[in-house]
């Protein structure tokens, strides 16, 4: 087994690194990484239904789709992520206990009563501090998880605060649980760096043959290419979403605007706009112009501006109208 600490805090790089390792490394791998503020959504989720897009845009937060299923999570520098990338195909049928055990052992050694609860959550006093996911892909097994150590819980809540009933789809929905930071339950203060070393030592003790590995230049080049072509693209992170409907009622100074969209694989298939606003043009012109476009903020903004959206809705701010479309 190889032990890797990622040198990057860019979420697309670290999620891409998992795929790269699965495809190219013959050895089992244990990897730790920390991301700057970012949202990681499950493979089968409707990304727009999981994020607070206004918050994401305002704070320039990367949104990345991972290879595993499950719910969306918010990462920041107070959150430690661990991955086991294993050459055992039968692992997907087993419980999450085997590869969460080192984390629980470290915390139990520190006097924290942490347990595996339900199928894939690690909790302290009933509060979740770690979510875990796994998949069998490329002939191998990936199990990874988060550890909220000293995360900004308020930012987590804000980034994942979605308006209810805006989306209708069959995608996997995240279940919000009461969360907590590990650092709040320690008897003695501990820095994240020291906690990382405890996790590494525990894993290394359980796998005596483990050796440390640092990404080489060729690794960086290949991972960054995967970032460029997949994990930092709209097509993968948003366009890969299952079919969904969006409905929203915008109450503005020009009146009520009701928007209905049907989107399939990120492409707008149907648009209907209703309301009590006053218009000098037929709304059907705008509806037709939007059909076939990517459900992408920049793309729709360009159409609105090109078609002089104020001639349809009156004196309305572009950002206000765009926010209703997502």
C-alpha positions in Angstrom: 0.0 0.0 0.0 1.1 3.6 -0.8 0.5 6.5 1.6 -0.1 9.9 -0.1 -0.7 13.4 1.2 -2.0 15.5 -1.6 0.0 18.7 -2.2 -3.1 20.5 -3.5 -6.1 22.2 -1.9 -7.9 22.6 -5.2 -11.0 20.3 -5.0 -11.1 19.4 -8.7 -7.4 18.3 -8.5 -8.0 16.0 -5.5 -11.2 14.4 -6.9 -9.4 13.9 -10.2 -6.4 12.4 -8.3 -8.7 9.6 -7.0 -9.7 8.6 -10.6 -6.1 8.8 -11.7 -5.0 6.6 -8.9 -7.7 4.0 -9.6 -6.9 3.9 -13.3 -3.1 3.9 -13.0 -1.8 2.6 -9.7 -1.3 -1.2 -9.3 -0.8 -0.8 -5.5 -3.5 -0.1 -2.9 -3.4 3.6 -1.9 -4.3 5.5 1.2 -4.6 9.2 0.6 -5.3 12.3 2.7 -6.2 15.7 1.3 -7.7 19.0 2.4 -9.7 21.3 0.1 -10.2 25.0 0.2 -13.9 25.9 0.4 -15.7 23.8 -2.1 -18.8 21.7 -2.5 -18.6 18.0 -3.5 -21.8 16.5 -4.9 -22.7 12.8 -5.2 -22.4 11.2 -8.6 -26.2 10.8 -9.0 -27.3 14.2 -7.7 -28.8 17.2 -9.4 -26.1 19.7 -8.6 -28.3 22.8 -8.8 -30.8 21.3 -6.3 -28.0 20.7 -3.8 -26.3 24.1 -3.6 -27.0 27.7 -2.7 -25.9 29.1 -6.1 -26.0 32.7 -5.1 -23.6 31.9 -2.2 -21.4 29.8 -4.4 -21.1 32.5 -7.0 -20.5 35.3 -4.5 -17.8 33.3 -2.7 -16.3 31.7 -5.9 -16.6 28.2 -4.5 -15.8 25.3 -6.8 -18.5 22.7 -7.2 -17.2 19.2 -8.1 -19.0 16.0 -8.8 -17.3 12.9 -7.4 -17.3 9.3 -8.5 -19.3 7.9 -5.6 -22.9 8.3 -4.7 -24.5 9.7 -1.6 -25.1 13.3 -0.6 -23.4 16.7 -1.0 -20.7 17.9 1.4 -19.0 21.2 2.0 -15.2 21.2 2.4 -13.0 23.8 3.9 -9.5 23.8 5.4 -10.9 22.6 8.7 -12.1 19.4 7.0 -9.8 16.4 6.5 -10.6 13.9 3.7 -9.4 10.4 3.5 -9.5 7.8 0.7 -8.8 4.1 0.4 -8.3 3.0 -3.2 -8.2 -0.7 -3.1 -7.6 -3.6 -5.5 -10.3 -5.7 -3.9 -13.5 -5.9 -6.0 -15.6 -7.5 -3.3 -15.1 -4.5 -1.0 -18.2 -2.8 -2.3 -20.4 -5.4 -0.7 -18.9 -5.0 2.8 -19.8 -2.5 5.4 -18.0 0.9 5.8 -16.5 -0.3 9.1 -13.1 -1.6 7.8 -11.8 1.7 6.4 -13.4 4.0 9.0 -11.9 2.0 11.8 -8.6 3.9 11.9 -10.5 7.2 12.4 -12.6 5.8 15.2 -9.6 4.2 16.9 -7.7 7.5 16.9 -10.6 9.4 18.4 -11.3 6.7 20.9 -7.6 6.8 21.9 -8.1 10.6 22.4 -11.1 9.9 24.8 -13.8 10.8 22.2 -16.8 8.4 22.0 -17.0 8.3 18.3 -18.9 5.5 16.6 -20.1 4.3 13.2 -23.8 4.9 13.1 -26.3 3.8 10.5 -24.7 2.7 7.3 -22.0 5.3 6.6 -21.9 8.1 9.2 -19.4 8.6 12.0 -20.9 10.4 15.0 -20.1 11.8 18.4 -23.0 11.9 20.8 -25.5 11.5 17.9 -24.0 14.3 15.9 -22.3 13.6 12.5 -18.7 14.5 12.0 -17.9 12.2 9.0 -19.9 11.1 6.0 -18.5 8.2 3.9 -19.2 6.9 0.4 -17.9 4.0 -1.7 -18.1 2.6 -5.2 -16.7 -0.2 -7.3 -15.2 1.3 -10.5 -12.4 0.7 -12.9 -12.2 -2.8 -11.4 -11.3 -1.5 -8.0 -13.0 -0.1 -4.8 -13.0 3.5 -3.7 -14.1 4.4 -0.2 -13.6 7.9 1.0 -14.9 10.1 3.8 -14.8 13.5 5.4 -13.7 14.5 8.9 -15.1 17.7 10.2 -12.2 18.7 12.5 -12.5 22.5 12.8 -14.7 23.4 9.9 -16.8 26.6 9.7 -20.2 25.0 10.3 -22.0 28.3 9.4 -20.4 28.3 6.0 -21.4 24.7 5.5 -25.0 25.5 6.2 -25.0 28.6 4.0 -23.4 26.8 1.0 -25.8 24.0 1.1 -29.0 26.0 1.9 -31.3 25.3 -1.0 -34.7 26.8 -1.6 -37.3 24.0 -1.0 -39.6 22.8 -3.8 -37.7 24.7 -6.5 -36.6 21.5 -8.2 -38.5 18.4 -9.0 -36.5 15.3 -10.0 -35.6 11.7 -9.1 -32.0 12.4 -8.3 -30.5 11.3 -5.0 -31.2 14.0 -2.3 -28.9 14.9 0.5 -30.1 14.3 4.0 -29.0 17.1 6.4 -28.0 16.0 9.8 -26.9 17.8 12.9 -23.1 18.1 12.5 -20.2 18.8 14.8 -16.5 19.4 14.8 -14.1 16.8 16.3 -12.1 19.6 18.0 -15.2 20.5 20.1 -15.0 17.1 21.8 -11.3 16.8 22.6 -10.2 16.9 26.2 -7.0 18.7 25.2 -6.5 21.2 22.3 -5.0 19.6 19.2 -4.0 21.1 15.9 -5.3 19.6 12.7 -1.7 18.8 11.5 -1.1 16.8 14.7 -4.5 15.0 14.1 -3.4 14.1 10.6 -0.2 12.6 11.9 -2.2 10.4 14.3 -4.4 9.2 11.5 -1.4 8.4 9.3 0.4 6.6 12.1 -2.7 4.5 12.9 -3.2 3.5 9.2 0.5 2.8 8.9 0.4 0.5 11.9 -2.5 -1.5 10.5 -0.6 -1.9 7.1 3.0 -2.5 8.0 4.0 -2.8 4.4 2.8 0.7 3.6 5.3 3.1 2.0 5.0 6.9 1.5 4.6 8.2 -2.0 4.8 11.8 -3.4 3.2 12.7 -6.7 5.8 12.9 -9.5 5.8 15.4 -12.3 4.1 12.9 -14.7 1.4 12.4 -12.0 0.7 16.1 -11.8 0.5 16.5 -15.5 -1.9 13.6 -15.9 -4.1 14.7 -13.0 -4.2 18.3 -14.2 -5.3 17.1 -17.6 -8.1 15.2 -16.0 -9.1 18.4 -14.1 -9.1 20.4 -17.4 -11.1 17.8 -19.3 -13.5 16.6 -16.6 -13.5 17.7 -13.0 -13.3 21.5 -13.6 -15.9 21.5 -16.4 -19.6 22.5 -16.4 -20.4 19.3 -18.4 -19.3 17.0 -15.6 -20.2 19.0 -12.5 -23.6 20.4 -13.7 -24.5 18.9 -17.1 -24.2 15.4 -15.8 -27.2 15.9 -13.5 -30.3 13.7 -14.1 -33.4 15.1 -15.8 -35.1 17.7 -13.6 -37.8 20.3 -13.6 -37.4 23.8 -12.1 -40.2 26.0 -11.0 -39.8 29.4 -9.3 -42.0 32.4 -8.6 -40.1 35.7 -8.6 -41.8 38.6 -6.9 -40.2 41.8 -8.1 -41.0 45.4 -8.6 -42.2 44.7 -12.1 -44.7 42.1 -10.8 -44.8 38.3 -10.4 -42.8 36.2 -12.9 -43.3 32.5 -12.9 -40.6 30.4 -14.5 -40.9 26.7 -15.4 -38.0 24.8 -17.0 -37.5 21.2 -18.0 -33.8 20.2 -18.2 -32.3 17.0 -19.4 -28.5 16.3 -19.1 -28.0 20.0 -18.6 -29.8 21.1 -21.7 -33.1 23.1 -21.5 -35.8 21.2 -23.3 -38.8 23.3 -22.4 -39.5 26.8 -21.0 -42.7 28.5 -19.9 -42.9 32.0 -18.5 -46.0 33.4 -16.9 -46.8 36.4 -14.6 -48.6 39.7 -14.2 -45.7 41.8 -15.5 -46.1 44.2 -18.5 -44.3 43.3 -21.7 -43.8 45.0 -25.1 -42.9 41.7 -26.7 -44.3 38.2 -26.8 -42.7 36.1 -24.1 -42.7 33.1 -26.5 -39.8 34.7 -28.4 -37.6 34.4 -25.3 -38.9 30.9 -24.5 -37.9 29.7 -27.9 -34.5 31.3 -27.7 -33.7 29.4 -24.5 -34.7 25.9 -25.7 -31.6 23.8 -26.5 -29.2 25.9 -24.5 -27.1 24.7 -21.6 -28.7 25.4 -18.2 -25.7 27.6 -17.5 -25.7 31.0 -15.9 -23.3 32.6 -18.4 -25.1 31.2 -21.4 -28.5 32.3 -20.3 -27.2 35.8 -19.3 -25.8 36.3 -22.8 -29.2 35.4 -24.4 -31.1 37.7 -22.0 -28.8 40.6 -22.8 -28.8 39.9 -26.6 -32.6 39.8 -26.7 -33.0 42.9 -24.4 -34.7 41.1 -21.6 -36.1 44.4 -20.3 -38.4 44.6 -23.3 -40.0 41.4 -22.0 -40.1 42.2 -18.2 -39.5 45.9 -17.7 -37.0 47.5 -15.4 -35.6 44.4 -13.8 -32.0 43.7 -12.7 -30.4 40.9 -14.7 -29.0 39.2 -11.6 -32.5 39.1 -10.1 -33.9 37.4 -13.1 -30.9 35.0 -13.4 -31.2 33.9 -9.8 -34.8 32.8 -10.5 -33.5 30.5 -13.3 -31.3 28.4 -11.1 
